[in-house]
Amino acid sequence: MGRIATAPDKARARSRPLLTGRVESVEALTPSVVRIVFGGDGLGDFQVGEFTDHYVKLQFPREGGSKEERPKVRTYTVRAWDADRGRLTIDFVVHGDEGVAGPWAAAAAPGDTLQLRGPGGGYAPDPDADWHLLAGDVSVIPAISTSLPRIPAGRTAHVFLQVHGPEEQVELSSPGDLEVHWLYGDADEAIAEAIAALDFPAGTPHAFLHGEATSVRLARRHLAIDRGVPTDRLSASGYWKRTLTDEGWREAKADWNAQVEAETAAPRR
């Protein structure tokens, strides 16, 4: 599902060679999520590293455009990579005819091809953390699903996921002591308020806050300012912003990063 990368992440992803994936299978996981498995010889150079939030930059041809026109780029989380079989799994959020990637995924069929670069990434659960907190919306489910198996047995993990309704819930599992909190609706403050109501376990969490930008910002501010969680224990990224197109959000992301850092660096009164 879609995400926006930070500048260092983008540089790493852009340095990767352009690869081609062939659609092997298409599966509707929920009314709004389509899982596509890519394969083919064009993924022969694909490799993942130590991160659990790996992502790729998918290259979608412009509708009605010539081959010379630059494609529209959308960044999506790697749900799974099977190196032995050369299979790359990506989950797409589909909302009717909205956007570029969703409609493509809804119409995809075995044999279709798509070019991509990557992967990049920057987060993995710290096995030595006292406990773990992961939060976001439906766009973050793949990254959280991939991260949970890396949490050590018995270590507490609280997951907050904001979806439209029960039909968007998926099964999540972890060796850790997992508690999943499902939140319904699209209120920007819902995740921050739910985290604020949580009786925190002892110790310092390692937190993963990704998804809609305003929601991420509010949750990060609560953890850093109200709860005193060190910012180096917070992985926070706005994958998208409700009021902007993907292109508009890419342009605004650097300013957003600076504002988020500044508001939690300010001295307390």
C-alpha positions in Angstrom: 0.0 0.0 0.0 1.1 3.5 -0.8 3.7 5.4 1.2 5.9 8.4 0.8 9.6 8.0 1.5 12.0 10.4 3.2 14.8 12.0 1.1 17.5 9.5 2.0 15.1 6.7 1.3 14.3 8.1 -2.0 17.9 8.4 -3.0 18.5 4.8 -2.2 15.4 3.7 -4.1 16.3 5.8 -7.2 19.8 4.2 -7.3 18.2 0.8 -7.8 17.9 -0.6 -11.4 14.6 -0.5 -13.2 13.0 -3.9 -12.9 9.9 -5.4 -14.5 7.4 -7.6 -12.6 4.8 -9.8 -14.4 1.5 -10.3 -12.7 1.2 -13.9 -11.5 -2.0 -13.7 -9.4 -4.6 -11.2 -8.3 -6.7 -11.7 -5.1 -9.2 -9.4 -3.4 -8.4 -9.5 0.4 -11.1 -7.1 1.5 -13.6 -4.8 -0.4 -10.8 -2.2 -0.6 -7.6 -4.2 -0.8 -6.3 -6.2 -3.8 -3.2 -8.4 -3.4 -1.0 -8.8 -6.5 1.9 -11.3 -6.7 4.5 -10.4 -9.3 7.1 -12.7 -10.8 9.2 -13.2 -13.9 12.8 -13.0 -15.0 12.6 -9.2 -14.8 12.8 -9.4 -10.9 16.0 -11.4 -11.0 18.0 -8.6 -9.4 15.4 -7.8 -6.7 16.9 -8.0 -3.2 15.6 -7.0 0.3 17.7 -6.1 3.3 17.1 -6.0 7.0 14.1 -3.6 7.1 10.5 -4.6 7.6 9.1 -1.5 5.9 10.7 -2.1 2.5 9.0 -0.3 -0.4 9.2 -0.1 -4.2 8.5 2.7 -6.6 6.0 1.5 -9.2 6.0 3.1 -12.6 2.5 3.5 -14.0 2.3 4.6 -17.7 0.3 7.8 -18.3 -3.1 7.1 -19.8 -3.1 7.8 -23.5 0.5 9.0 -23.3 3.4 8.0 -25.5 6.2 5.7 -24.4 8.5 8.8 -24.1 6.4 10.4 -21.4 7.6 9.9 -17.9 5.4 7.5 -15.9 3.5 8.3 -12.8 5.4 7.0 -9.8 3.6 5.6 -6.7 5.5 4.1 -3.7 4.2 0.9 -2.3 5.2 -1.3 0.6 6.6 -4.8 0.0 4.2 -7.2 1.7 6.4 -10.2 1.0 9.4 -11.2 -1.1 9.9 -14.9 -1.8 13.5 -15.1 -3.0 13.4 -18.8 -3.7 10.5 -18.4 -6.1 11.2 -14.8 -7.2 7.7 -13.7 -6.1 7.0 -10.1 -5.0 3.7 -9.5 -3.1 2.1 -6.0 -3.0 -1.2 -5.0 -1.5 -3.1 -2.2 -3.2 -5.8 0.0 -1.7 -8.6 0.4 -4.2 -11.3 3.1 -4.0 -13.2 2.8 -7.3 -11.8 5.0 -10.0 -9.8 7.2 -7.6 -6.0 7.5 -8.2 -3.6 5.8 -10.5 -2.5 2.6 -8.7 -5.9 1.5 -7.4 -7.6 1.4 -10.8 -4.6 -0.4 -12.3 -4.7 -3.0 -9.6 -8.4 -3.5 -9.9 -8.1 -4.2 -13.6 -4.9 -6.2 -13.4 -4.7 -9.8 -14.8 -2.0 -12.5 -15.0 0.5 -11.6 -17.7 0.3 -7.8 -17.2 3.6 -6.2 -16.5 4.7 -3.2 -14.4 8.1 -1.6 -14.0 9.5 -0.7 -10.6 12.6 0.5 -8.7 13.7 -0.6 -5.2 13.5 -1.6 -2.5 14.2 1.1 0.0 13.4 1.1 3.7 14.3 2.3 7.1 12.6 0.5 10.0 12.7 -2.8 11.8 11.4 -3.5 15.3 14.3 -3.3 17.8 14.4 -6.7 19.5 15.8 -5.1 22.7 13.0 -2.6 23.1 10.9 -2.7 26.2 7.7 -2.9 24.2 6.4 -2.0 20.7 3.8 0.4 19.5 2.7 0.4 15.8 -0.1 2.6 14.4 -1.5 3.8 11.1 -4.4 3.4 8.6 -5.2 0.8 5.9 -2.2 1.9 3.9 0.2 0.8 6.7 -1.2 -2.7 7.2 1.4 -4.4 5.0 4.3 -2.8 6.8 2.9 -3.6 10.2 2.0 -7.2 9.1 5.6 -7.7 8.0 7.0 -6.1 11.2 5.1 -8.1 13.8 6.8 -11.5 13.2 10.1 -9.7 14.1 8.9 -8.8 17.6 10.4 -11.3 20.1 8.2 -13.8 21.9 6.6 -12.5 25.0 7.4 -8.8 24.2 4.3 -6.6 24.4 3.1 -5.1 21.1 0.2 -2.7 20.8 -1.2 -2.1 17.3 -3.6 0.7 16.5 -5.2 0.5 13.0 -7.7 3.0 11.6 -10.0 1.5 9.0 -13.5 2.4 7.6 -15.2 -0.6 9.1 -15.0 -4.3 10.2 -14.9 -5.4 6.5 -11.3 -3.9 6.3 -9.9 -5.8 9.3 -7.3 -8.5 8.6 -5.7 -11.2 10.7 -2.5 -10.1 12.4 -0.1 -12.3 14.3 3.2 -12.1 16.2 5.4 -14.1 18.5 5.0 -11.1 20.8 2.2 -10.5 23.3 0.0 -8.8 20.7 -3.0 -6.6 21.2 -4.7 -5.0 18.2 -7.0 -2.0 18.6 -9.2 -1.4 15.5 -10.5 2.1 15.1 -13.3 2.9 12.7 -13.7 6.2 10.7 -11.4 8.8 9.3 -11.0 11.3 12.1 -7.4 12.7 12.1 -7.2 12.7 15.8 -8.5 9.1 16.4 -5.2 7.3 16.6 -3.6 9.9 18.9 -6.6 9.9 21.2 -6.6 6.1 21.3 -2.9 6.0 22.2 -3.4 8.7 24.8 -6.0 6.4 26.5 -3.7 3.4 26.6 -2.2 2.4 29.9 1.4 2.2 28.8 3.5 -0.9 29.8 6.7 -0.3 31.8 9.7 1.0 29.9 10.2 2.8 26.7 8.4 1.8 23.5 9.9 1.5 20.0 7.1 3.2 17.9 6.2 3.0 14.3 3.7 5.7 13.2 3.0 5.8 9.5 0.0 6.7 7.3 -2.1 9.8 6.8 0.1 12.8 7.6 -2.0 14.7 10.1 -2.8 11.6 12.0 0.9 10.7 12.2 1.8 14.1 13.3 -0.7 14.2 16.1 0.3 10.8 17.4 4.0 11.6 17.2 3.5 14.8 19.1 1.6 13.1 21.9 4.3 10.4 22.3 7.2 12.8 22.2 5.7 15.7 24.2 3.0 14.2 26.5 4.6 10.8 27.1 8.2 11.8 26.8 9.2 9.1 24.3 12.6 10.0 22.9 12.3 11.0 19.2 15.0 8.4 18.2 12.5 5.8 19.3 9.8 7.1 16.9 9.7 6.0 13.3 7.2 8.4 11.8 6.3 9.1 8.2 3.3 10.5 6.4 2.5 8.2 3.5 -0.2 10.5 2.2 -2.2 13.6 3.1 -6.0 13.8 2.9 -6.0 17.3 1.3 -3.4 16.7 -1.3 -2.8 14.6 -4.4 0.2 12.3 -4.4 2.2 14.7 -6.5 1.2 17.6 -4.2 2.2 15.6 -1.1 5.6 14.8 -2.5 6.3 18.5 -2.9 5.0 19.3 0.6 6.7 16.4 2.4 10.0 18.1 3.2 8.3 21.0 4.8 6.1 18.6 6.8 9.1 16.7 8.0 10.7 19.9 9.2 7.6 21.1 11.0 7.2 17.7 12.7 10.8 17.7 13.9 10.5 21.4 15.1 7.4 21.0 17.2 8.9 18.2 19.2 12.3 19.8 19.5 10.9 23.0 21.1 11.7 23.4 24.8 8.8 22.5 27.2 7.3 25.2 29.3 
